[in-house]
């Protein structure tokens, strides 16, 4: 289960609003990191993939790679 706290949602909405692009979304992902384990990342993305998990709340859209 993924939980996004209220302060995080507010910050995400602020970041997305600064971009001045209604198509932009926050993308989160996990990459294999070899010996050091997984690496977690965030990026801004206009593209939404068919298999993305989508969380929309308080004006923020978060895409999570499947």
C-alpha positions as CSV (number, residue, x, y, z in Angstrom):
1,X,0.0,0.0,0.0
2,X,1.2,3.5,-0.8
3,X,0.3,6.4,1.4
4,X,1.0,10.0,0.5
5,X,0.7,12.4,3.5
6,X,-1.1,15.7,3.4
7,X,2.1,17.7,3.6
8,X,3.6,15.7,0.7
9,X,0.5,16.2,-1.4
10,X,0.7,19.9,-0.8
11,X,4.4,20.0,-1.8
12,X,3.7,17.9,-4.9
13,X,0.9,20.2,-5.9
14,X,3.2,23.2,-5.4
15,X,5.9,21.7,-7.6
16,X,3.5,20.8,-10.4
17,X,1.9,24.3,-10.3
18,X,5.4,25.8,-10.7
19,X,5.9,24.0,-13.9
20,X,2.8,25.8,-15.4
21,X,2.0,22.7,-17.5
22,X,-1.3,21.0,-16.8
23,X,-0.1,17.8,-18.4
24,X,2.9,17.3,-16.0
25,X,2.8,14.7,-13.3
26,X,5.2,13.4,-10.7
27,X,6.5,9.9,-11.5
28,X,8.0,7.7,-8.9
29,X,10.0,4.6,-9.7
30,X,12.3,1.9,-8.2
31,X,15.5,0.7,-9.9
32,X,17.6,-2.3,-9.1
33,X,20.8,-1.1,-7.5
34,X,22.9,-4.2,-7.5
35,X,24.8,-4.8,-4.2
36,X,23.4,-1.7,-2.6
37,X,19.7,-2.7,-3.1
38,X,17.0,-0.7,-4.7
39,X,17.2,3.0,-5.7
40,X,14.1,5.1,-5.6
41,X,13.6,8.1,-7.8
42,X,11.2,10.9,-8.8
43,X,10.9,12.8,-12.0
44,X,8.4,15.0,-13.7
45,X,6.7,13.4,-16.7
46,X,4.1,14.4,-19.3
47,X,3.6,10.9,-20.5
48,X,1.3,8.5,-18.7
49,X,1.8,4.8,-19.5
50,X,-1.0,2.3,-19.7
51,X,0.4,0.2,-16.8
52,X,1.0,3.1,-14.4
53,X,-0.7,3.2,-11.0
54,X,-2.2,6.6,-10.6
55,X,-2.9,8.6,-7.5
56,X,-4.8,11.8,-7.8
57,X,-5.5,14.0,-4.8
58,X,-5.6,17.7,-3.9
59,X,-4.5,18.8,-7.4
60,X,-1.5,16.5,-7.5
61,X,-1.2,13.5,-9.9
62,X,1.4,10.9,-9.0
63,X,2.4,8.1,-11.5
64,X,3.9,5.0,-10.1
65,X,5.7,2.7,-12.5
66,X,4.3,-0.8,-12.5
